[in-house]
Amino acid sequence: RYYDQLCSIEPKFPFSENQVCVTFTWKDAFDKGSLFGGSAKLALASLGYEKTCVLFNCGALASQIAAEQNLDNDEGLKAAAKHYQFASGAFQHIKDTVLSALNREPTVDISPDTVGTLSLIMLAQAQEVFFLKATRDKMKDGIIAKLANQAADYYGDAYKQCQYKDTLPKYFYFQEVFPVLAAKHCIMQANAEYHQSVLAKQQKKFGEEIGRLQHAADLVKTVASRYDEYINVKDLVDKINRALTAAKKDNDFIYHDRVPDLKDLESIGKASLVKSTPVVVPLSQKFTDLFEKMVPLQVQQSVSVYNQRKADLVNRSIAQMREATNLANGVLASLNLPAAIEDVSGDTVPQSILNKSKSVIEQGGIQTVDQLIKDLPELLQRNKEILDESLRLLDEEENTDNELRTKFKERWQRTPSNELYKPLRTEGANYHNILNKAVQADGRVKERYQSHRDTIALLCKPESELNAAIPSANPAKTLQGSEVVNVLRTLLANLDEVKKEREQLENDLKSVNFDMTSKFLTALAQDGAINEEAISLTELDRIYGSYTQKVQESLKTQEEILKNIQNAHQDFSKMKQSNNESNLREEVLKNLAVANDNFVELVANLKEGTKFYNELTEILLKFQNKCSDIVFARKTERDELLKDLQQSIAREPSAPSIPLPTYQTTSAGGSKPAASSTPTPAPRTMVGTKPQPPARPPPPVISAASSSSSAISPSGTAAPAPAPTPTPGASAPAAGTAPSQAQGPPYPTYPGYPGYCQMPMPMAYNPYMYGQYNLPYAPSPVYQNPGQAPYPAPQQPGYPFTQQPFYPQQ
């Protein structure tokens, strides 16, 4: 619709850089940009550029819609073929018009080379859809082979264009399309060879059959080896290999036919069933020009007044003609014309009755009416079943919703189905009323048909039987070839001619159309004002003057003819002699004329009823789809709500909390501790935990003064010093740095003393040292507990340090 609006507004506004300057910016559809720059884009003050880009998106969207169709049914196949051909036509239109619309070099996505390639790809996919349709319908193998060969040709042409164009291969889109196009070309060619081999087998050409199957096997083998990640051809490979194996076996044991070379095989014909759909504005079915009335206010008001004047003139002329026609029909009915003069011989079928009989027979006669009446109940029953099924879906879902609402009560928090379905119920009741009224109308039609069936059947008989069924009469000899009868016939023929001319004149008056917008715009531009009355009257007289004159002439001619008919009928009435036989014959002729009118009306009513039921079927199918969609959505919502309710019920406690005894909640002082808002978790039990080695103590820092002596316990063995607890925030001295003062033993060394700490072991017995006393301590991860923080360096106290005696003072 946006594209249609652009096309409609283009001639009304001067879109250009110098006048109405509106800049349209679009990015290249295939250029994804780079790391240091965005994608390519183009901004132009051109409405043609905007139309081109919008049409490109329409084609892309049509291809996506086609790709999403279900190709397992006829509806999906038809829709896919339609959209692919529309997309091809859109890209082809861009190819033909883009250079003239932009007047400069376009971006690559809308360049003629790119859109031409895309158009070919769309045509190839559409042709493939027809191949699938032919295969699904099990058409002749020769036809299927031609369709597949044509699809392979389209894919091959598209692949060549992608490959030979310099600007296309660098885009990621076409890099992805290359292998798919090549694989599709091989697959379609293999299908063509396979179905052509079936045709060769039917023609007893067993060698040709094997040759074509071998070529097809080679093609699918190529696809399986090169493009397996894009398209799966396992089923096609199996089918071709089975056919090839069977053909070789039969030929080796029975036929012994020579297998020709591939170059000696006859080429397979081609059958193209697709073409690019031309772009015809408007593209949308229900297009309304939003800018149709976009004119200056004075012009719009003048056009409105002119249209009113024109409508008054046309309606007045038509009313005069219709009134005159009704007057003429009334006069003829009062004089019983033309029935009174149709049968003056008394022993033959009047020509008017023969013409009516011929018309009824050409339309099928009574068999047509019987068949139409027979079809009505089937169409009615089909519509009733669709409507009943739709309402049944609503009833079942509503009953389920009511049961769950009764079960869960206030927990079932969603809109009740009976409230949600009120509009659908109202619509369904409306359809029920329509069907009931249709049944009543069908009954009236059938009743009328039964009352006139015998007479209509009489009209369907041959002329001899029809003449025998009409009573004969012997009118007065004076009426045979009477001059007054001839005069009346001539006058009635003239009157009929006037009526026909009047009908044509009425149609001409309705069809005349003239747009006064340009006239009023010219007057406004020249004079600065609009004299609407003078301009309108002048144009109306110029356009409708001749028609008005013809209307007046027709009225005057009819008046003269009716006056002459009345005078001639007076003379005819004086000459005519009435009797019972003539009256009976006249009555039968009238009944036959009435039967013809009823037949025409019955056929029209029955066809209209059939059309009504068929159109109602489409409406009811849409109503059924609407009901099934909302029922499915409600079912999904119901399942999710049930799942949430079950989870919430499972989380609820199965019994109320048990009150604790008083002695457990009261402290020793008699005051109750404050209740914790969070429950105390149960202690975690570590099962099967592997025992870890003890934490390694930090190595001591040994100075030169104390390295010559070591503390020996009374038992004569050196005990390892326990790891001191590091002080937070303390830092260890740097490794390899000599202390500023002499250092002694940092801790008391007497075992019985309260502050006793065993001195470090000698170098030869310390497994934790790394060669030198002044090296920094590097803990090994082997003995470190999982998750344990790195060991901090030990904190050494400074000297002088008060030496503790070995023995306590007495």
Secondary structure, DSSP 8 states (H G I E B T S, - for coil): -HHHHHHHHGGGS-BSSSSB---EEEE-SS----SSS---EEEES-HHHHHHHHHHHHHHHHHHHHHTS-TTSHHHHHHHHHHHHHHHHHHHHHHHHHHHHHSS---GGGSHHHHHHHHHHHHHHHHHHHHHHHHHTT--HHHHHHHHHHHHHHHHHHHHHHHH-SSSTTSHHHHHHHHHHHHHHHHHHHHHHHHHHHHHHHTT-HHHHHHHHHHHHHHHHHHHHHSTTT---HHHHHHHHHHHHHHHHHIIIII------GGGS---------------S--SSS---TTTT-S-HHHHHHHHHHHHHHHHHHHHHHHHHHHHHHHHHHHHHHTTTTHHHH-SSSSS--HHHHHHHHHHHHTTHHHHHHHHHHHHHHHHHHHHHHHHHHHHHHHHHHHHHHHHHHHHGGG--S--HHHHTHHHHHHHHHHHHHHHHHHHHHHHHHHHHHHHHHHHHHHTS-HHHHHHHS------GGGTT-HHHHHHHHHHHHHHHHHHHHHHHHHHHHH-----HHHHHHHHHHHSS--HHHHHHHHHHHHHHHHHHHHHHHHHHHHHHHHHHHHHHHHHHHH----HHHHHHHHHHHHHHHHHHHHHHHHHHHHHHHHHHHHHHHHHHHHHHHHHHHHHHHHHHHHHHHHHHHHHHHHS-SS------HHHHS-TTS------SS---------S---------------TTTTT-----TTS-----------TT-----TT---SS----SS---TTSTT-------GGG-TT--S-TTS-----GGGS-TT-----------SS-----SS---
